[in-house]
Amino acid sequence: MSSDGFIWLQNQFYNRVMGSVLPLSWFAPRAPRPEELSMPEGRLSLQVVSHSWQYAHLSQFQLSSVVNHPPRECDLTYTLFHAAEDTGMRRLIDRFDKIDVPNVSWDWQVLPKAELFRRAIGRHRASLASKAHWIWFADCDLIFHQGCLDSVARAVATQRTGLCYPDHEGITDLLPADHPMLNQQLGAEGTVDIDTSLFRHNPISKPKGAFQIVHGDVARSVGYCGSIALYQKPTDVWRKTFEDTVFRRVIEYEGVPIEVENLYRIRHAEKGRYASGSRWGRLRGRIRQATDRSGA
């Protein structure tokens, strides 16, 4: 059996057998139950954990949204995992690192590519090191527009659960690389912004990988699939994130939907794992546009 085939079988095992046919305790530590979770006292601390590989053209929207619309009702730690070889991302980080944003602490984390390509590795390390009340494991194409982060802080402050997720987002159509919004000039603050009229309402029915807002006690106690070797093994190619589903099985929380304001996501035809403008990237982009029927 090929190594990819064996990995597929392992993913199926952890998604279907662990915690159902075989006891979860054989594979992972027990996450705190709701009654064991601490409740925030005083000002809430929130951490966003994001990954980026050749996504500087989209990460700039997320970083800009933090600068343009910083939280007022909570303290934010923004953690970004990236690779030193990603020169576009390094230039972007150098630009934003010079911007002092109220209530925001930048946390730039460099990983070897082989560790960056297995997203659970960075998420696990961030989980164990975090001091935040709540951690949002996000994708770098999310945009936290006006009031978004504060609405999260208000919503989770009274939740006694291990996992929350936004009940909706705003999404664009599938944008080609030459769309004007993806090719705009920097504003006065050295940031970019979005035209919110280009986004439409999209309900979110479960805490998929980009929408997992996890109680800090849960993250610190179990990490992010840290006890499962497959999801902590470096890889030479970007792996699909099957571990996000496994993580929810490990913590035994299905997720509580919360109302989050002005959360947006740019849907893009060219994947960041391919060089922007490359022949393969353009081809994959055309295929995505031709086959896109879901609108999400």
Summary of the structure (lengths in Angstrom):
residues: 296
radius of gyration: 18.8
end to end distance: 34.1
largest distance: 57.6
contacts: 943
relative contact order: 0.20
helix: 38%
strand: 19%
